[in-house]
Amino acid sequence: MSGKPRLHYFNGRGRMESIRWLLAAAGVEFEESYLEKKEDLTKLQKDGSLLFQQVPMVEIDGMKLVQTRAIANYIATKYNLYGKDMKERALIDMYVEGMFDLNELLMIYVIQPADKKEQHFANMMDKAENRYFPVFEKVLKDHGKDFLVGSQLSRADVQLLEVILMAEECKPDTLAKFPLLQSFKARISNIPTIKKFLQPGSQRKPRTTEEDVARAMKIFR
Amino acid sequence: MSTKPKLYYFDGRGKMESIRWLLAAAGVEFEEEFLETRDQYEKLLQGGSLLFQQVPMVEIDGMKMVQTRAILSYIAAKYNLYGKDLKERALIDMYVGGTDDLMGFILMFPFLSAEDKEKQRALIIQKATSRYFPVYEQVLKDHGQDFLVGNNFSWADVHLLEAILMVEEKKSDVLSGFPQLQAFKARISSIPAIKKFLEPGSQRKPVPDDKYVETVRRVLCMYYDVKAN
């Protein structure tokens, strides 16, 4: 039975957002089951759906996949977003892991205690602007091509756009010193599947608020 | 030109240890350059060798690879330890994700205060015995095969053995409720390449000590307090 992939997570970005981006970029329609109360999570745990008792979980091709990277790797390979050979994969993996690290920093900002927020903000934007963005700016500058790796769209492009937009939500002028990332952002945002995902009414989730975190904590505690 | 991979890291386990395990399991000889001084690290940084200014870094096949997962995936694929198709890869990725999370609890252990170490040790054992080991025990029980995925030796087996041994260092009888894992441990340990890696004199690194912690702090200027996760 071939149904659409079904995502199990709470109604928010968290670790599932990168998966939503990838599926959307690949033009794959998907369904979502939202965990709203603790019982929703325990039910999934009890019926053996969650290998390590955790979400994200994605039902796809008869499997109940868990572990964000495993899910992303599967989708990227299946939909041809993972480069054409091992060396391109290696580059994509390196870039994507760096973006994952930056994403983590951005993601945990909202859960910082009040007295740590300012320091965390400074640190995360410093990393974005001095560790990560310069790397991708240089990659684009060095090869002068439209995509980060090879000559077609890959998950590296999708995830870079995702992390750029998240960083801009925190600091709108974060790309000021990165002209190539600015044009990259415009270019990738214009790809039809991605353009659609960026429009209101898509399954893209809004920026996580402290209320969202409080609600999620009730489910996961 | 085919040269040995070269690993750049501290003389200790940290994030590089899983890479040493995988190369050893694949029967691949490798060289190591150990970071002992801040100067060495800054030299690597200035030379542009560290894409995100971090180690691990592995020179392999003309690339200076960084990011542990990227390096491990590359090695696994190159040496045929990543399953035979997309579905086996997915299983391997899931299993490795689990053992990675488990070992993640142990990674920062040497940097914790004595009091936090006690709490963390209890947490490691609890996670191992209630969340992670039962999964692999069940997988082996269900298919009755020697290896976790596809009846073939893979990255998932190497990673699980590494995790088992690391948790046993915290509690030597931690496998007592897991007969399948005990047999698995014996079986995988006796694979020649792995057996060799487990012998004294190999490039396997010992349990991290205060000297290791000091070196890391010195090289990375990482003098802040590390909290348990």
Interface residues (C-beta under 8 A of the other chain):
Chain A: L51 F52 Q53 D61 M63 L65 V66 Q67 T68 R69 A70 N73 Y74 T77 K78 M86 K87 R89 A90 D93 M94 V96 E97 G98 D101 R131 Y132 V135
Chain B: L51 F52 Q53 D61 M63 M65 V66 Q67 T68 R69 A70 S73 Y74 A77 K78 L86 K87 R89 A90 D93 M94 G97 G98 D101 R131 Y132 V135
